[in-house]
Structures are given as C-alpha cells and as structure tokens.
C-alpha cells in the first residue's frame, strides 16, 4: 500500500513509523475526506458500534521527533534513530502471539498460570530489548572515539549497560516513538456511556480496508 502512495521513496519498509502514520492519515484525508469510522467494542458491556475518527485533528496534532537523539553513559555515547516499519511489524506479530497466550491462561491452574505469565513477561522484556537495539544508529566509544555500527557489537554493548543507563536508553527510545500521529482516541459507549480509550489501527494493510 505505502509503495503506491509514495512511489518516490525507496525502501519504504525502512521508513520511520511516525512518518508512515502521518502519510497514511494525509492520504486518506486527500482521497476520502475526514469521514473515517472504526468498529469498537466497549470493554464494559461488549457492545460493538461504529465511531467516527477525526483524522484531520489527529494529523494537525502530530508531534515532531524529540531533539534529544543521543544517550550518554560513562563509556559510550549512543545515537538513536526512529523505529521503522519492519520493526513495528515484528512487534505487532509478537504482541498478537502474546495476546493469544494470555487469553489461554484463564483456564489453567494457578501454578501453570504463574508460569505462563512469567514466560510472557520475560518475552516482553526480550522484545523491548530487541526494539531498542534496532533503534540504535551507532555508538561512539568515548575513550577511543571509535564509531561502532556493527550490530553484534551494539547488542553486546547494550546488553552490558547497567540498569540506570539502560532505563535512560529505554526512556529516550520511548519518547522518540511518540512522534507522529497519536493513534489513541477517547470513546464514550453509546449504550452504557462507559468512557474509555481505543486505538486507531494505522497499519497500511488494513487502514484503507
């Protein structure tokens, strides 16, 4: 889909997710106008209804990237780049698998449930680490001035960071991924009036469906 929308951009799969989301909203507005509806299930009463989404508002309130794209540790300066579409797709598939696993936990015994939750938690940590590593553009060794771009070296350095440095890296990566269109929307159930938040799925494979 994206290849057809922006044919002049090579390697669309490497496009930052934030840029992709802005393009998706802009393309829909230009083609169909601000008339986008979403089928949403109320988490309280399970009512499924169609709700309008203000894409124009989402687009005008999109956020720029954080100016701070580097993280300093005692030994290294780590330079970040936005996560791309390929990484986002991997995360989405992993999240889908985790959701299935969590749905199957309810029918298990307490011991098996705790074991399953622990496995999901550990897997989530590993997925977060994998995403952060993919967002590292390069690392500079402060002692030697060496610019490190090798993926294996980046993984090794990131894995050996102390908790304080890793938390700082995680926070910076999370802020960078807040750029672009905010897909969350406030919803008030038309049946039970319960207020909750839902997400607009900006995945190019389903957004225009």
Secondary structure, DSSP 8 states (H G I E B T S, - for coil): -HHHH-TTSS-GGGSBHHHHHHHHHHHHHHHH-S-EEEEEE-TTT--EEEEEE-HHHHHHT-B---S--EEE-SSEEEEE---BHHHHHHHHHHHHHHHHHHHTGGGS-HHHHHHHHHHHHHHHHHHHHHHHHHHEEEEEETTT--EE--HHHHHHHHHT--HHHHHHHHHHHHHHTT-B---EEEEE-TTT--EEEEE----TTTTT-
